[in-house]
Amino acid sequence: MENGNINISENIRLLRSAKGVSQETVAQALGISMQAVSKWETGASLPDIMMLPRLAEYYGVTIDGLFYGADEKEASACVLPSLTAEAPSDIPDDDRLRIVQFLGRRCLGVDDWVDGCPIKLDLTPYKDNEFHIEIRGSADIEGDIGGNVSAGDGVECGNVGGNVSAGDSVDCENVGGSVTAGDGVDCENVAGSVSAGDGVDCGRVAGSVTAGDGVDCGDVAGFVKAGDGVSCGSVGTYVDAGGDVECGDVGGDVTAGDGVECGEVAGFVKAGDGVSCGSVGTYVDAEGDVECGDVGGDVKADGDVRCGAVGGGISTGGTIEISSGGAEGEAGEDFGNRLERNIENSVRRAVEDAMKSFGDVFGGDGK
C-alpha cells in the first residue's frame, strides 16, 4: 500500500485480502450486508463515518491506515504468515523467541519471550468477550475473560467466566467454573470446585476444595480436603485436614491431624489435639480436651470433657463436666439428622448468594 494517497476502497480491499477473510465474513463481523462491503471495495459507496473506528479495529490498523494504507510495520504485524513464509522485514534474524497474540486472525500484540516472565494480555477493550484463552506458558492478563483459561504455567487475571487450568499457580478474581492448579490458588468466589497442588486462599466455593497444603476460604458447598490446616466458613459435607481445623458449621464429618474449633457438626469429630465446637451429630474422639454442645454418640478424650447432653458413653483421661440440663445418654438418635439438614440448608443459601453476586460481573444470573 502506498502512503500519501487517499484510496479507501482499495485499502479496505487489500486489508481484507491480507486478513484472509471473505466479504461475507467482514459483513457478519460488522453487522452489515455483504453488498455494502462489496460497494466499499469497488468505490460505489463509502463507509459511514461512524463505521470507520469499527473497521479500523477489525483490521487492526488506525483510521489513517484505512485512508492512506497501513504502514509496513502495521501491516506485517497483523497478517498471520504461514510456517514457511519469510518473517516480516522489521523483525531481526536473531535467536530470540517471539510471541504473537491473535484474536482469530487479528493481531493483538507482539512480544519478545523472556524466561520467567509471564505473557501479558490486555483484554480491557474486550470486556464483553466470550472467547477462550490457551497459553503454552504463564500469563498475566489484564481484564475479564468470558470463557476458559488454560496455561502450561501460572495465570494472573481478573474475572473468568469459565474454567481455569494452570500448571503452576492461579491468581485471579471470580471464576465461573472450576480452578485446577499445579501450585497455589488465590482467588475470590468460585462457582465450581478448586483443586491445588499447594495452598488455597479464596472466597466462597460452590463445589469442593482439595489442596496439597492449607486452605483459607469462605463457605464451601462440598467437602474440604487439605494437606495442612483449614480455616473456612461453613462446609456442606466433610472436612479432612492434616493440621488444625477452624471453620463454621460442617454438614458431615471433621477429621484433623491437630485441633478442631468449629460450629455444629452433623457427623463425627476426630482430632489429634483438643476439640471446641457446637453440637455434634455422632461421636467425638480427641487427643486433648473436648468442649462442645450436645453429642449424639460417645465422647472420648485424653483430657477434660465439658459438654451438653451426650447420647452415648464418656471416656476421658481428665474431668467430666456436663452442662445444666444435659446428661449422659440423653441426646436423641435423630439428633445428627436434624443437624445435617440445618447445616446443608445454611451452607447452600450462603453459596447461592455468593454466586448471584458473581453473575453480576458478566451480566448473567450467576451459577
N, C-alpha and C positions, 0 to 999 in steps of 0.2 A: 504494500500500500504506500502510496506516495504522499507525504505530508505537504500541507500548504494549500491544496485544492479541495474545495468542498464538493464531495460526491457521495452523499449519504447513502444513496441507493446502492452504489457499487460496494461501499464499505460494509453495509449490512449483509449483502450477498456473500462477500468474502469472509466475514466473521462467521456466518452460518456454516460456510464450507469448511473453515478451519476447525470449527467445533464438531463437525462431523454429524450434524443433525439435519432432519428434513424440515421443509416449511410447515408441515403438519405438526411436528414436534414443537417448533417455536410457537405456533399458534396456540397449542394446548397449554404450554407453559405460561403464556401471557394472557390467556383467556380471550382470544380474538379469533377471527376466521382465517383459514388458510389463504383465502382470496386477498385479505388485507396484507398479509405478508408478501404475497406474490406481487401486489401492486407497489409495495415499498421498494422491492428489489428491481422492478422494471422501471421505476420512476413515474408510474401512472399516478401515484399519490405519495404523500409523505406521512410519517408517524405524527400523531398529535403531540404537542409539546409536553403533555403530562405523561406520555408513554416513554419519553426519552430516558429518564432515570431507570425505569424498569428494563429497557433494552440494554442500557449500559451495564447494569448489574448482571443481567442474564449472560451477556457475552464476556463479562469480566474485564471491561475496559472503562475508561472515562467517557463522559459525554463528548468531549473534544475528539476522542477516538472514533466516535460514530461519524462526526462531521469530516475530520481530516485524515482518519485512518489511525489504527493503533501503531505506536512506535515498535521497533524491532524487539525490544526487551519485553514490552507488554504482550505482544502477540505470541512470542515464543514461549513465554512462561505459562500461557493459558491454553496451549494446544498440547494434547497428550500424544507424545511420539510413540511409534512402535518400538519394540525391543531392539530392532536392527537399525533404527533411524539414527542419523547423526545428532549429537547433542546440540542445543541452541548455542549460537556463537558467543553469547555473553557468559557462558559457564566455562571456567578454565579446565584444562585437561590435567587434573592432579589426582591424588589418591584420597580425596575427601568424599565420604558418603553423604549424599544429599537426599532430603526428604521433600517430596512434593505432595501437597494436600489438595485433593479434588472432592468437590461435591458433585457426584455424577462425573461429567467431563469439565466442569467449571473449576478453574484453579482458585484455591483459597490462600495459598501461600507456599513459599519455597524456603526451606531452612537447611543449614548445614547440620549434620549429625555430630553431636558431642557426647562422648562416653559419660554416662552417669547423669546426663541432663534429660528431663522429660520433654516430649514433643508438646509444644504449646499450640493450642487451638482456641481461637476466639470465636465463639458461637453466639455472642450477644446480638449480632444483626439478624439471627435466625431464631428468635425466641419462640416462634410457633412451630418449629421444626418437629418432624416425627421420624427422622432418619436414624439409622443405627450406625454405630462407630466401632470399627475394628482396628486395633493398633498392635503392631508387632514390636512393642516396646513399652515404655512408660509414657503417660500423658498428663499434661497439666492443662485442663480445659476450662476456659472462662465462658460461662453462660450455661443455660439449661439444655438438656438433651431429652427429646421426646421418646426416643427408642432405647435400644440396648447399648451397653458399652462393654467391649471385650478387649483386654490388653494382656500381652505376654509379661508385662512388668507392672508397675504401680499405676494407679489412677487418682488424680486430684481434679474434682469438678464440682459443679453446682448440683441442681436437682436433676434426677434421671427418671424418666417415665417408665422405663423397662427394667431389665436386669443389669447388674454389674458383675463382671467376672474379671479377676486380675490375678496374675502370677505372683504379685507382690502385694503391697498394702493398698487400701482404698480409703480415701479421704474425700467425702462428698457431703451434700446436704440430703434432702429427702430422696428416697428411692421407691419407685412404684412397683418394683418386682422384688427379686431376691438379690443378696450380695454374697459372692463367693470370693475369698481372697487367700492367697498363699501365706500372707503375713497378717498384720493387724487391720482392723476396720474401725474407722472413726466417722460417724455419720449422724444424721438426725433420724426421723422416723423411717421405718422400713415396712413396706406393705407385704413383703414375703418373709422368707427366712434369712438368717445370717450364718455363714459358715466361715471361720477364720483359722488360719494356722497359728495365730498369735492372739493377742487380746482383742476384745470388742468393747467399744465405747460408743453408745448410740442412744437414741430416744426410744420411743415405743416400737415394738416389733409385732406384726400381725401373725408371724409364723413362729418358728423356734430359733434358738441361738445355740450354736456349737462353737467352742473356742479352745485352742490349744493352751491358752493362758487364762487370765482373769476376764470377767465380764462386768461391765458397769453400764447399765441401761435403764430404761423406763419399764413400763408394763410389757409383759411378753405373753402373747395368747397361747403359745405352745409350751415346749419344755426349754430348760436352760441346762446345758452340759458344758462344764469348764474344767480345764486342767489345773486351775488355781481358784482363787476366791470369786464369789459372786456378790455383787451389790446391785440390786434392781428394785423395781416396783413389784406389783403383783404378778404371779406366774400362773397361767391357766392349767398346766399339767404338773410336771415334776421338776425338781432341781437336783442336779448331781454335780458336786464341786469337789475339787481336790484340796481346797482351802476353806476359809470362812464363808459362811452364807449370811448375808444381811439383805432382807427383802420384805415385801409386803405379804399379803395372803398367797397361799400356794394351793392349787386345786388338786394336787397329787401328793407324792412323797418328797421328802427332803433328805438327801444324803450328803454329808460334808466330812472332809478329812480333818477339819478343825471345828470351831464353834459355830453355833447357829443362833441368829437373832432375827425373828420374823413375826408376821402376824399369825392368823389362823392357818392351820394346815389340815387339809382334808384326809391325807393319808398318814404315813408314819414319819417320824423324825429320827434319824440315826446320825450321831455326831462324834467326832474324835475328841471333842472337848465339851464345854458346857452348852446348855440349850436355854434360851429365853424366848418364849413365844406366846401366842394366844392359845386357843383351844386346839387340840389335836384329835383327828378322827379315829386313829387306831392306836399305835403304841409309840413310846419314846424310849430310845436307847442311847445313853450318853456316857462318855468317859469323864465327865465333870459334873457340875451341879445342874439341876433341872428346875426351872422356874417357868410355869405355864398356867394356862387356864384349865378347863376340863379336858380329860383324856379318855377316849373311848375304850382303850385297851390297857395293857400293862405299862408300867413305868420302871425303867431300870437305870440306875445312875451310880457312878463311882463316888459321887459326892452327895450333897444335900438335895432333898426334894421338897419344893414348895409349889403346890398346885391346887386346883379346884377339885371337882368330883373326878374319880378315877374308875373306869369301867372294869378294870382287871386288878391284878396284884401290883404291889410296890416292892422293889428290891433296891436297896440303897446301901452305900458304904458310909453314909452320914446320917443326918437327922431327917425326920419327915414332918412336914407341916401342911395340913390340909386346911384350906381357907374356910371361913364360916359358911355353912350351908352345904358344903361338899363332904363326900365320904367315899371310901374305897368301895368299888363295886356298884356305884350309883349311876354312871353315865349310860344313857340308853343305847341300844345296839344300832338304832337308826341315826345316831349322832353324826358319824362320819359322812353318811349320805347327804344329810342336810348341809353340812359344811361344804361339801364338794359342789352342790348345786349353787349355793350362795356365792362362793368364790368364782366359779365358772361364769356366772352372770355378771359379776362385778368386773372381772377382767375383760370380758367380751365388750361390755359397754365402753370401758376406758379406751381400748384399742380402736373400736369403731369411731369414737370421737376424734382420735388422732388421725385416722385415715380420711375422715371427712375434711379435716383442715388441710391434709396433704393434697386432696383433689383440687383445692382452690389454686394450687401452684400452676397446674396445667389447664385450669378451667373445666375440669371433669367433675364427676360425682364422688371421687375417692374410690378406694378399694373395699 
